[in-house]
């Protein structure tokens, strides 16, 4: 999956999603699923994860990669996903890369 860059040609609404956690500090994947569905049902153009609001800097690389994989699977290419702090699953980008990447080209 080649990464794409956000450009001034992108159009629409890109929500910045928080990373939900359980009381014990583990990622709350069920709540993440509900957030994804809420955003898509609301008509967003794309979803941003693992940024500052997503607490990416508090996650171990394996946790961030697991969350990224989970969200990408849940979104199932219905909208682009934009992330930082972790490369795409199967990517040759080194773990911990802080470059922003798209799951697919943003609309626009």
Biopython code that builds the backbone (N, CA, C, O; Angstrom):
import numpy as np
from Bio.PDB.StructureBuilder import StructureBuilder

atoms = [
    (1, "UNK", "N", (0.856, -1.160, 0.000)),
    (1, "UNK", "CA", (0.000, 0.000, 0.000)),
    (1, "UNK", "C", (0.905, 1.227, 0.000)),
    (1, "UNK", "O", (1.510, 1.540, 1.025)),
    (2, "UNK", "N", (1.010, 1.930, -1.135)),
    (2, "UNK", "CA", (1.870, 3.109, -1.162)),
    (2, "UNK", "C", (1.252, 4.253, -0.376)),
    (2, "UNK", "O", (0.048, 4.494, -0.470)),
    (3, "UNK", "N", (2.065, 4.958, 0.399)),
    (3, "UNK", "CA", (1.520, 6.104, 1.142)),
    (3, "UNK", "C", (1.221, 7.266, 0.216)),
    (3, "UNK", "O", (1.884, 7.432, -0.808)),
    (4, "UNK", "N", (0.244, 8.061, 0.561)),
    (4, "UNK", "CA", (-0.122, 9.258, -0.170)),
    (4, "UNK", "C", (0.009, 10.436, 0.775)),
    (4, "UNK", "O", (-0.095, 10.281, 1.992)),
    (5, "UNK", "N", (0.234, 11.594, 0.223)),
    (5, "UNK", "CA", (0.387, 12.807, 1.020)),
    (5, "UNK", "C", (-0.868, 13.665, 0.914)),
    (5, "UNK", "O", (-1.500, 13.725, -0.141)),
    (6, "UNK", "N", (-1.222, 14.321, 1.996)),
    (6, "UNK", "CA", (-2.313, 15.289, 1.976)),
    (6, "UNK", "C", (-1.820, 16.522, 1.240)),
    (6, "UNK", "O", (-0.714, 17.003, 1.483)),
    (7, "UNK", "N", (-2.644, 17.025, 0.345)),
    (7, "UNK", "CA", (-2.264, 18.229, -0.393)),
    (7, "UNK", "C", (-3.390, 19.253, -0.295)),
    (7, "UNK", "O", (-4.451, 18.982, 0.267)),
    (8, "UNK", "N", (-3.137, 20.416, -0.845)),
    (8, "UNK", "CA", (-4.148, 21.471, -0.836)),
    (8, "UNK", "C", (-5.337, 21.122, -1.715)),
    (8, "UNK", "O", (-6.350, 21.820, -1.676)),
    (9, "UNK", "N", (-5.242, 20.055, -2.513)),
    (9, "UNK", "CA", (-6.352, 19.619, -3.358)),
    (9, "UNK", "C", (-7.379, 18.776, -2.604)),
    (9, "UNK", "O", (-8.472, 18.540, -3.119)),
    (10, "UNK", "N", (-7.054, 18.320, -1.404)),
    (10, "UNK", "CA", (-7.990, 17.495, -0.627)),
    (10, "UNK", "C", (-9.215, 18.331, -0.268)),
    (10, "UNK", "O", (-9.110, 19.523, 0.017)),
    (11, "UNK", "N", (-10.366, 17.687, -0.289)),
    (11, "UNK", "CA", (-11.621, 18.373, 0.016)),
    (11, "UNK", "C", (-12.405, 17.562, 1.029)),
    (11, "UNK", "O", (-12.272, 16.340, 1.089)),
    (12, "UNK", "N", (-13.223, 18.238, 1.829)),
    (12, "UNK", "CA", (-14.100, 17.534, 2.753)),
    (12, "UNK", "C", (-13.702, 17.706, 4.197)),
    (12, "UNK", "O", (-12.944, 18.609, 4.553)),
    (13, "UNK", "N", (-14.233, 16.814, 5.032)),
    (13, "UNK", "CA", (-14.017, 16.849, 6.478)),
    (13, "UNK", "C", (-13.214, 15.621, 6.888)),
    (13, "UNK", "O", (-13.591, 14.490, 6.581)),
    (14, "UNK", "N", (-12.107, 15.850, 7.583)),
    (14, "UNK", "CA", (-11.251, 14.780, 8.080)),
    (14, "UNK", "C", (-11.250, 14.861, 9.601)),
    (14, "UNK", "O", (-10.639, 15.759, 10.180)),
    (15, "UNK", "N", (-11.923, 13.938, 10.235)),
    (15, "UNK", "CA", (-12.018, 13.976, 11.680)),
    (15, "UNK", "C", (-10.710, 13.528, 12.319)),
    (15, "UNK", "O", (-10.002, 12.676, 11.780)),
    (16, "UNK", "N", (-10.402, 14.103, 13.455)),
    (16, "UNK", "CA", (-9.232, 13.691, 14.241)),
    (16, "UNK", "C", (-9.763, 12.812, 15.367)),
    (16, "UNK", "O", (-10.452, 13.287, 16.270)),
    (17, "UNK", "N", (-9.438, 11.544, 15.303)),
    (17, "UNK", "CA", (-9.978, 10.588, 16.261)),
    (17, "UNK", "C", (-9.054, 10.399, 17.461)),
    (17, "UNK", "O", (-7.832, 10.329, 17.328)),
    (18, "UNK", "N", (-9.666, 10.320, 18.615)),
    (18, "UNK", "CA", (-8.933, 9.930, 19.821)),
    (18, "UNK", "C", (-8.722, 8.422, 19.799)),
    (18, "UNK", "O", (-9.453, 7.698, 19.123)),
    (19, "UNK", "N", (-7.730, 7.953, 20.533)),
    (19, "UNK", "CA", (-7.536, 6.517, 20.726)),
    (19, "UNK", "C", (-8.201, 6.161, 22.046)),
    (19, "UNK", "O", (-7.747, 6.612, 23.097)),
    (20, "UNK", "N", (-9.273, 5.356, 22.022)),
    (20, "UNK", "CA", (-9.960, 5.033, 23.278)),
    (20, "UNK", "C", (-9.198, 3.969, 24.073)),
    (20, "UNK", "O", (-8.610, 3.048, 23.506)),
    (21, "UNK", "N", (-9.224, 4.120, 25.398)),
    (21, "UNK", "CA", (-8.541, 3.180, 26.283)),
    (21, "UNK", "C", (-9.502, 2.616, 27.320)),
    (21, "UNK", "O", (-10.471, 3.267, 27.709)),
    (22, "UNK", "N", (-9.219, 1.408, 27.757)),
    (22, "UNK", "CA", (-9.933, 0.794, 28.874)),
    (22, "UNK", "C", (-9.340, 1.315, 30.178)),
    (22, "UNK", "O", (-8.292, 1.960, 30.180)),
    (23, "UNK", "N", (-10.017, 1.031, 31.280)),
    (23, "UNK", "CA", (-9.528, 1.483, 32.586)),
    (23, "UNK", "C", (-8.129, 0.957, 32.912)),
    (23, "UNK", "O", (-7.377, 1.606, 33.638)),
    (24, "UNK", "N", (-7.776, -0.219, 32.378)),
    (24, "UNK", "CA", (-6.457, -0.791, 32.671)),
    (24, "UNK", "C", (-5.359, -0.261, 31.744)),
    (24, "UNK", "O", (-4.208, -0.686, 31.846)),
    (25, "UNK", "N", (-5.709, 0.667, 30.838)),
    (25, "UNK", "CA", (-4.722, 1.270, 29.951)),
    (25, "UNK", "C", (-4.602, 0.593, 28.592)),
    (25, "UNK", "O", (-3.882, 1.081, 27.722)),
    (26, "UNK", "N", (-5.294, -0.515, 28.401)),
    (26, "UNK", "CA", (-5.262, -1.202, 27.106)),
    (26, "UNK", "C", (-6.135, -0.440, 26.108)),
    (26, "UNK", "O", (-7.071, 0.258, 26.497)),
    (27, "UNK", "N", (-5.822, -0.580, 24.830)),
    (27, "UNK", "CA", (-6.646, 0.058, 23.796)),
    (27, "UNK", "C", (-8.030, -0.582, 23.807)),
    (27, "UNK", "O", (-8.163, -1.803, 23.885)),
    (28, "UNK", "N", (-9.046, 0.253, 23.729)),
    (28, "UNK", "CA", (-10.437, -0.197, 23.709)),
    (28, "UNK", "C", (-10.869, -0.325, 22.237)),
    (28, "UNK", "O", (-11.369, 0.628, 21.640)),
    (29, "UNK", "N", (-10.668, -1.504, 21.679)),
    (29, "UNK", "CA", (-10.961, -1.720, 20.263)),
    (29, "UNK", "C", (-12.453, -1.652, 19.955)),
    (29, "UNK", "O", (-12.833, -1.207, 18.872)),
    (30, "UNK", "N", (-13.299, -2.080, 20.875)),
    (30, "UNK", "CA", (-14.752, -2.002, 20.650)),
    (30, "UNK", "C", (-15.197, -0.538, 20.527)),
    (30, "UNK", "O", (-16.017, -0.208, 19.671)),
    (31, "UNK", "N", (-14.661, 0.324, 21.372)),
    (31, "UNK", "CA", (-14.992, 1.748, 21.274)),
    (31, "UNK", "C", (-14.413, 2.354, 19.997)),
    (31, "UNK", "O", (-15.033, 3.224, 19.386)),
    (32, "UNK", "N", (-13.231, 1.901, 19.597)),
    (32, "UNK", "CA", (-12.651, 2.379, 18.340)),
    (32, "UNK", "C", (-13.567, 2.021, 17.170)),
    (32, "UNK", "O", (-13.758, 2.825, 16.257)),
    (33, "UNK", "N", (-14.132, 0.812, 17.200)),
    (33, "UNK", "CA", (-15.070, 0.409, 16.149)),
    (33, "UNK", "C", (-16.292, 1.316, 16.125)),
    (33, "UNK", "O", (-16.753, 1.716, 15.056)),
    (34, "UNK", "N", (-16.813, 1.639, 17.296)),
    (34, "UNK", "CA", (-17.983, 2.526, 17.361)),
    (34, "UNK", "C", (-17.641, 3.915, 16.840)),
    (34, "UNK", "O", (-18.455, 4.530, 16.151)),
    (35, "UNK", "N", (-16.454, 4.416, 17.156)),
    (35, "UNK", "CA", (-16.035, 5.722, 16.648)),
    (35, "UNK", "C", (-15.946, 5.709, 15.124)),
    (35, "UNK", "O", (-16.436, 6.628, 14.467)),
    (36, "UNK", "N", (-15.327, 4.682, 14.563)),
    (36, "UNK", "CA", (-15.202, 4.579, 13.111)),
    (36, "UNK", "C", (-16.579, 4.621, 12.457)),
    (36, "UNK", "O", (-16.797, 5.359, 11.496)),
    (37, "UNK", "N", (-17.509, 3.820, 12.986)),
    (37, "UNK", "CA", (-18.851, 3.781, 12.388)),
    (37, "UNK", "C", (-19.566, 5.123, 12.542)),
    (37, "UNK", "O", (-20.253, 5.567, 11.622)),
    (38, "UNK", "N", (-19.413, 5.765, 13.686)),
    (38, "UNK", "CA", (-20.017, 7.084, 13.907)),
    (38, "UNK", "C", (-19.499, 8.087, 12.880)),
    (38, "UNK", "O", (-20.282, 8.812, 12.266)),
    (39, "UNK", "N", (-18.188, 8.128, 12.695)),
    (39, "UNK", "CA", (-17.587, 9.066, 11.750)),
    (39, "UNK", "C", (-18.077, 8.813, 10.327)),
    (39, "UNK", "O", (-18.458, 9.747, 9.622)),
    (40, "UNK", "N", (-18.067, 7.551, 9.908)),
    (40, "UNK", "CA", (-18.460, 7.225, 8.541)),
    (40, "UNK", "C", (-19.948, 7.513, 8.329)),
    (40, "UNK", "O", (-20.335, 8.054, 7.293)),
    (41, "UNK", "N", (-20.780, 7.154, 9.306)),
    (41, "UNK", "CA", (-22.214, 7.441, 9.201)),
    (41, "UNK", "C", (-22.481, 8.948, 9.159)),
    (41, "UNK", "O", (-23.460, 9.388, 8.556)),
    (42, "UNK", "N", (-21.610, 9.739, 9.800)),
    (42, "UNK", "CA", (-21.761, 11.196, 9.792)),
    (42, "UNK", "C", (-21.298, 11.811, 8.471)),
    (42, "UNK", "O", (-21.549, 12.989, 8.214)),
    (43, "UNK", "N", (-20.629, 11.027, 7.638)),
    (43, "UNK", "CA", (-20.243, 11.494, 6.320)),
    (43, "UNK", "C", (-18.860, 12.104, 6.199)),
    (43, "UNK", "O", (-18.624, 12.902, 5.292)),
    (44, "UNK", "N", (-17.933, 11.751, 7.092)),
    (44, "UNK", "CA", (-16.590, 12.313, 6.975)),
    (44, "UNK", "C", (-15.930, 11.876, 5.671)),
    (44, "UNK", "O", (-16.264, 10.836, 5.103)),
    (45, "UNK", "N", (-14.994, 12.686, 5.216)),
    (45, "UNK", "CA", (-14.227, 12.378, 4.013)),
    (45, "UNK", "C", (-13.028, 11.509, 4.320)),
    (45, "UNK", "O", (-12.505, 10.832, 3.434)),
    (46, "UNK", "N", (-12.584, 11.519, 5.574)),
    (46, "UNK", "CA", (-11.433, 10.734, 6.000)),
    (46, "UNK", "C", (-11.289, 10.782, 7.507)),
    (46, "UNK", "O", (-11.918, 11.600, 8.178)),
    (47, "UNK", "N", (-10.446, 9.888, 8.038)),
    (47, "UNK", "CA", (-10.232, 9.774, 9.483)),
    (47, "UNK", "C", (-8.738, 9.866, 9.763)),
    (47, "UNK", "O", (-7.930, 9.220, 9.097)),
    (48, "UNK", "N", (-8.382, 10.673, 10.750)),
    (48, "UNK", "CA", (-6.994, 10.808, 11.193)),
    (48, "UNK", "C", (-6.827, 10.067, 12.517)),
    (48, "UNK", "O", (-7.588, 10.296, 13.457)),
    (49, "UNK", "N", (-5.848, 9.193, 12.594)),
    (49, "UNK", "CA", (-5.567, 8.457, 13.832)),
    (49, "UNK", "C", (-4.086, 8.578, 14.178)),
    (49, "UNK", "O", (-3.259, 8.936, 13.339)),
    (50, "UNK", "N", (-3.779, 8.275, 15.417)),
    (50, "UNK", "CA", (-2.403, 8.207, 15.924)),
    (50, "UNK", "C", (-1.648, 9.527, 15.810)),
    (50, "UNK", "O", (-0.433, 9.546, 15.615)),
    (51, "UNK", "N", (-2.375, 10.615, 15.932)),
    (51, "UNK", "CA", (-1.743, 11.926, 16.011)),
    (51, "UNK", "C", (-1.643, 12.321, 17.474)),
    (51, "UNK", "O", (-1.676, 11.458, 18.351)),
    (52, "UNK", "N", (-1.525, 13.580, 17.743)),
    (52, "UNK", "CA", (-1.412, 14.048, 19.123)),
    (52, "UNK", "C", (-2.664, 13.719, 19.937)),
    (52, "UNK", "O", (-2.562, 13.330, 21.100)),
    (53, "UNK", "N", (-3.851, 13.873, 19.329)),
    (53, "UNK", "CA", (-5.075, 13.560, 20.057)),
    (53, "UNK", "C", (-5.245, 12.052, 20.228)),
    (53, "UNK", "O", (-5.958, 11.601, 21.125)),
    (54, "UNK", "N", (-4.589, 11.278, 19.367)),
    (54, "UNK", "CA", (-4.662, 9.822, 19.428)),
    (54, "UNK", "C", (-3.645, 9.197, 20.360)),
    (54, "UNK", "O", (-3.511, 7.974, 20.405)),
    (55, "UNK", "N", (-2.930, 10.018, 21.101)),
    (55, "UNK", "CA", (-1.969, 9.526, 22.090)),
    (55, "UNK", "C", (-0.891, 8.617, 21.499)),
    (55, "UNK", "O", (-0.389, 7.730, 22.189)),
    (56, "UNK", "N", (-0.534, 8.824, 20.243)),
    (56, "UNK", "CA", (0.457, 7.968, 19.587)),
    (56, "UNK", "C", (1.776, 7.927, 20.343)),
    (56, "UNK", "O", (2.437, 6.889, 20.384)),
    (57, "UNK", "N", (2.160, 9.045, 20.938)),
    (57, "UNK", "CA", (3.441, 9.088, 21.645)),
    (57, "UNK", "C", (3.419, 8.280, 22.933)),
    (57, "UNK", "O", (4.475, 8.047, 23.522)),
    (58, "UNK", "N", (2.240, 7.841, 23.394)),
    (58, "UNK", "CA", (2.138, 7.026, 24.606)),
    (58, "UNK", "C", (2.080, 5.538, 24.301)),
    (58, "UNK", "O", (2.135, 4.715, 25.215)),
    (59, "UNK", "N", (1.968, 5.182, 23.020)),
    (59, "UNK", "CA", (1.840, 3.779, 22.633)),
    (59, "UNK", "C", (3.190, 3.208, 22.228)),
    (59, "UNK", "O", (3.999, 3.885, 21.593)),
    (60, "UNK", "N", (3.422, 1.962, 22.599)),
    (60, "UNK", "CA", (4.592, 1.246, 22.094)),
    (60, "UNK", "C", (4.380, 1.026, 20.597)),
    (60, "UNK", "O", (3.233, 0.960, 20.154)),
    (61, "UNK", "N", (5.438, 0.912, 19.810)),
    (61, "UNK", "CA", (5.269, 0.699, 18.368)),
    (61, "UNK", "C", (4.342, -0.479, 18.036)),
    (61, "UNK", "O", (3.546, -0.387, 17.101)),
    (62, "UNK", "N", (4.432, -1.548, 18.765)),
    (62, "UNK", "CA", (3.574, -2.709, 18.495)),
    (62, "UNK", "C", (2.104, -2.384, 18.770)),
    (62, "UNK", "O", (1.218, -2.878, 18.071)),
    (63, "UNK", "N", (1.844, -1.558, 19.783)),
    (63, "UNK", "CA", (0.464, -1.140, 20.070)),
    (63, "UNK", "C", (-0.069, -0.239, 18.959)),
    (63, "UNK", "O", (-1.202, -0.404, 18.507)),
    (64, "UNK", "N", (0.754, 0.715, 18.522)),
    (64, "UNK", "CA", (0.338, 1.624, 17.452)),
    (64, "UNK", "C", (0.080, 0.848, 16.165)),
    (64, "UNK", "O", (-0.902, 1.110, 15.469)),
    (65, "UNK", "N", (0.952, -0.103, 15.845)),
    (65, "UNK", "CA", (0.759, -0.904, 14.643)),
    (65, "UNK", "C", (-0.506, -1.751, 14.746)),
    (65, "UNK", "O", (-1.224, -1.913, 13.759)),
    (66, "UNK", "N", (-0.785, -2.297, 15.940)),
    (66, "UNK", "CA", (-2.001, -3.079, 16.139)),
    (66, "UNK", "C", (-3.248, -2.228, 15.987)),
    (66, "UNK", "O", (-4.232, -2.657, 15.385)),
    (67, "UNK", "N", (-3.205, -1.006, 16.541)),
    (67, "UNK", "CA", (-4.342, -0.098, 16.418)),
    (67, "UNK", "C", (-4.541, 0.311, 14.964)),
    (67, "UNK", "O", (-5.669, 0.321, 14.471)),
    (68, "UNK", "N", (-3.466, 0.646, 14.283)),
    (68, "UNK", "CA", (-3.542, 1.015, 12.873)),
    (68, "UNK", "C", (-4.154, -0.123, 12.059)),
    (68, "UNK", "O", (-5.070, 0.109, 11.270)),
    (69, "UNK", "N", (-3.668, -1.331, 12.237)),
    (69, "UNK", "CA", (-4.198, -2.483, 11.504)),
    (69, "UNK", "C", (-5.678, -2.683, 11.781)),
    (69, "UNK", "O", (-6.456, -2.966, 10.870)),
    (70, "UNK", "N", (-6.066, -2.535, 13.048)),
    (70, "UNK", "CA", (-7.464, -2.720, 13.442)),
    (70, "UNK", "C", (-8.357, -1.669, 12.777)),
    (70, "UNK", "O", (-9.403, -2.006, 12.220)),
    (71, "UNK", "N", (-7.953, -0.411, 12.832)),
    (71, "UNK", "CA", (-8.761, 0.666, 12.251)),
    (71, "UNK", "C", (-8.835, 0.517, 10.734)),
    (71, "UNK", "O", (-9.909, 0.680, 10.154)),
    (72, "UNK", "N", (-7.721, 0.214, 10.085)),
    (72, "UNK", "CA", (-7.744, 0.032, 8.640)),
    (72, "UNK", "C", (-8.693, -1.097, 8.238)),
    (72, "UNK", "O", (-9.416, -0.981, 7.248)),
    (73, "UNK", "N", (-8.689, -2.182, 9.002)),
    (73, "UNK", "CA", (-9.598, -3.294, 8.713)),
    (73, "UNK", "C", (-11.055, -2.871, 8.911)),
    (73, "UNK", "O", (-11.919, -3.218, 8.107)),
    (74, "UNK", "N", (-11.322, -2.129, 9.974)),
    (74, "UNK", "CA", (-12.694, -1.695, 10.258)),
    (74, "UNK", "C", (-13.194, -0.708, 9.200)),
    (74, "UNK", "O", (-14.338, -0.801, 8.754)),
    (75, "UNK", "N", (-12.356, 0.217, 8.808)),
    (75, "UNK", "CA", (-12.731, 1.206, 7.801)),
    (75, "UNK", "C", (-12.962, 0.516, 6.451)),
    (75, "UNK", "O", (-13.847, 0.909, 5.692)),
    (76, "UNK", "N", (-12.174, -0.497, 6.162)),
    (76, "UNK", "CA", (-12.332, -1.305, 4.945)),
    (76, "UNK", "C", (-12.387, -0.436, 3.679)),
    (76, "UNK", "O", (-13.196, -0.671, 2.782)),
    (77, "UNK", "N", (-11.518, 0.557, 3.633)),
    (77, "UNK", "CA", (-11.374, 1.445, 2.480)),
    (77, "UNK", "C", (-12.626, 2.249, 2.146)),
    (77, "UNK", "O", (-12.776, 2.717, 1.017)),
    (78, "UNK", "N", (-13.525, 2.414, 3.111)),
    (78, "UNK", "CA", (-14.713, 3.245, 2.865)),
    (78, "UNK", "C", (-14.349, 4.717, 2.805)),
    (78, "UNK", "O", (-14.974, 5.481, 2.070)),
    (79, "UNK", "N", (-13.337, 5.126, 3.578)),
    (79, "UNK", "CA", (-12.783, 6.477, 3.531)),
    (79, "UNK", "C", (-11.276, 6.338, 3.733)),
    (79, "UNK", "O", (-10.819, 5.328, 4.269)),
    (80, "UNK", "N", (-10.499, 7.333, 3.312)),
    (80, "UNK", "CA", (-9.063, 7.282, 3.590)),
    (80, "UNK", "C", (-8.796, 7.427, 5.090)),
    (80, "UNK", "O", (-9.553, 8.076, 5.812)),
    (81, "UNK", "N", (-7.709, 6.811, 5.538)),
    (81, "UNK", "CA", (-7.241, 6.948, 6.916)),
    (81, "UNK", "C", (-5.860, 7.583, 6.846)),
    (81, "UNK", "O", (-5.014, 7.174, 6.051)),
    (82, "UNK", "N", (-5.645, 8.587, 7.689)),
    (82, "UNK", "CA", (-4.389, 9.331, 7.746)),
    (82, "UNK", "C", (-3.792, 9.063, 9.106)),
    (82, "UNK", "O", (-4.491, 9.174, 10.113)),
    (83, "UNK", "N", (-2.508, 8.709, 9.168)),
    (83, "UNK", "CA", (-1.897, 8.392, 10.458)),
    (83, "UNK", "C", (-0.454, 8.848, 10.530)),
    (83, "UNK", "O", (0.187, 9.142, 9.521)),
    (84, "UNK", "N", (0.032, 8.895, 11.751)),
    (84, "UNK", "CA", (1.425, 9.229, 12.021)),
    (84, "UNK", "C", (1.926, 8.309, 13.115)),
    (84, "UNK", "O", (1.147, 7.756, 13.892)),
    (85, "UNK", "N", (3.225, 8.156, 13.162)),
    (85, "UNK", "CA", (3.813, 7.417, 14.270)),
    (85, "UNK", "C", (3.982, 5.944, 14.028)),
    (85, "UNK", "O", (4.576, 5.253, 14.857)),
    (86, "UNK", "N", (3.476, 5.430, 12.910)),
    (86, "UNK", "CA", (3.612, 4.012, 12.622)),
    (86, "UNK", "C", (3.477, 3.809, 11.125)),
    (86, "UNK", "O", (2.630, 4.436, 10.489)),
    (87, "UNK", "N", (4.293, 2.947, 10.557)),
    (87, "UNK", "CA", (4.152, 2.680, 9.128)),
    (87, "UNK", "C", (2.954, 1.772, 8.857)),
    (87, "UNK", "O", (2.408, 1.163, 9.777)),
    (88, "UNK", "N", (2.562, 1.690, 7.627)),
    (88, "UNK", "CA", (1.478, 0.787, 7.232)),
    (88, "UNK", "C", (1.918, -0.656, 7.443)),
    (88, "UNK", "O", (3.101, -0.966, 7.301)),
    (89, "UNK", "N", (0.984, -1.542, 7.779)),
    (89, "UNK", "CA", (1.336, -2.956, 7.890)),
    (89, "UNK", "C", (1.961, -3.441, 6.582)),
    (89, "UNK", "O", (1.422, -3.198, 5.503)),
    (90, "UNK", "N", (3.096, -4.124, 6.685)),
    (90, "UNK", "CA", (3.792, -4.614, 5.506)),
    (90, "UNK", "C", (4.675, -3.581, 4.828)),
    (90, "UNK", "O", (5.307, -3.882, 3.815)),
    (91, "UNK", "N", (4.731, -2.372, 5.366)),
    (91, "UNK", "CA", (5.508, -1.299, 4.776)),
    (91, "UNK", "C", (6.988, -1.506, 5.047)),
    (91, "UNK", "O", (7.369, -2.157, 6.019)),
    (92, "UNK", "N", (7.816, -0.945, 4.179)),
    (92, "UNK", "CA", (9.262, -0.977, 4.406)),
    (92, "UNK", "C", (9.730, 0.242, 5.185)),
    (92, "UNK", "O", (10.925, 0.389, 5.441)),
    (93, "UNK", "N", (8.801, 1.122, 5.568)),
    (93, "UNK", "CA", (9.132, 2.301, 6.364)),
    (93, "UNK", "C", (9.528, 1.848, 7.764)),
    (93, "UNK", "O", (8.898, 0.951, 8.324)),
    (94, "UNK", "N", (10.543, 2.446, 8.322)),
    (94, "UNK", "CA", (10.998, 2.032, 9.644)),
    (94, "UNK", "C", (9.957, 2.344, 10.716)),
    (94, "UNK", "O", (9.316, 3.394, 10.666)),
    (95, "UNK", "N", (9.781, 1.440, 11.689)),
    (95, "UNK", "CA", (8.843, 1.712, 12.790)),
    (95, "UNK", "C", (9.209, 3.018, 13.485)),
    (95, "UNK", "O", (10.384, 3.364, 13.609)),
    (96, "UNK", "N", (8.189, 3.731, 13.934)),
    (96, "UNK", "CA", (8.418, 4.977, 14.635)),
    (96, "UNK", "C", (8.501, 6.182, 13.718)),
    (96, "UNK", "O", (8.687, 7.305, 14.185)),
    (97, "UNK", "N", (8.366, 5.960, 12.413)),
    (97, "UNK", "CA", (8.387, 7.081, 11.479)),
    (97, "UNK", "C", (7.302, 8.073, 11.862)),
    (97, "UNK", "O", (6.168, 7.672, 12.123)),
    (98, "UNK", "N", (7.624, 9.357, 11.902)),
    (98, "UNK", "CA", (6.638, 10.374, 12.258)),
    (98, "UNK", "C", (6.051, 11.036, 11.023)),
    (98, "UNK", "O", (5.347, 12.039, 11.144)),
    (99, "UNK", "N", (6.321, 10.501, 9.842)),
    (99, "UNK", "CA", (5.726, 11.066, 8.644)),
    (99, "UNK", "C", (4.249, 10.708, 8.591)),
    (99, "UNK", "O", (3.856, 9.596, 8.944)),
    (100, "UNK", "N", (3.439, 11.657, 8.148)),
    (100, "UNK", "CA", (2.011, 11.404, 7.975)),
    (100, "UNK", "C", (1.793, 10.626, 6.695)),
    (100, "UNK", "O", (2.422, 10.909, 5.676)),
    (101, "UNK", "N", (0.893, 9.636, 6.742)),
    (101, "UNK", "CA", (0.644, 8.774, 5.584)),
    (101, "UNK", "C", (-0.850, 8.515, 5.443)),
    (101, "UNK", "O", (-1.596, 8.486, 6.422)),
    (102, "UNK", "N", (-1.260, 8.329, 4.198)),
    (102, "UNK", "CA", (-2.648, 7.991, 3.887)),
    (102, "UNK", "C", (-2.753, 6.520, 3.557)),
    (102, "UNK", "O", (-1.809, 5.935, 3.025)),
    (103, "UNK", "N", (-3.903, 5.904, 3.868)),
    (103, "UNK", "CA", (-4.148, 4.533, 3.476)),
    (103, "UNK", "C", (-4.443, 4.426, 1.986)),
    (103, "UNK", "O", (-4.176, 3.393, 1.372)),
    (104, "UNK", "N", (-4.985, 5.473, 1.408)),
    (104, "UNK", "CA", (-5.208, 5.582, -0.036)),
    (104, "UNK", "C", (-5.330, 7.061, -0.360)),
    (104, "UNK", "O", (-5.447, 7.894, 0.539)),
    (105, "UNK", "N", (-5.303, 7.380, -1.628)),
    (105, "UNK", "CA", (-5.350, 8.786, -2.016)),
    (105, "UNK", "C", (-6.595, 9.456, -1.478)),
    (105, "UNK", "O", (-7.689, 8.911, -1.623)),
    (106, "UNK", "N", (-6.468, 10.623, -0.860)),
    (106, "UNK", "CA", (-7.639, 11.347, -0.383)),
    (106, "UNK", "C", (-8.475, 11.837, -1.549)),
    (106, "UNK", "O", (-7.936, 12.113, -2.620)),
    (107, "UNK", "N", (-9.775, 11.949, -1.360)),
    (107, "UNK", "CA", (-10.614, 12.461, -2.444)),
    (107, "UNK", "C", (-10.298, 13.930, -2.710)),
    (107, "UNK", "O", (-9.831, 14.654, -1.830)),
    (108, "UNK", "N", (-10.554, 14.337, -3.903)),
    (108, "UNK", "CA", (-10.362, 15.743, -4.202)),
    (108, "UNK", "C", (-9.736, 15.998, -5.479)),
    (108, "UNK", "O", (-9.521, 17.155, -5.841)),
]
sb = StructureBuilder()
sb.init_structure("model")
sb.init_model(0)
sb.init_chain("A")
sb.init_seg("    ")
for serial, (resi, resn, name, xyz) in enumerate(atoms, 1):
    if name == "N":
        sb.init_residue(resn, " ", resi, " ")
    sb.init_atom(name, np.array(xyz, "f"), 0.0, 1.0, " ", f" {name:<3s}", serial, name[0])
structure = sb.get_structure()
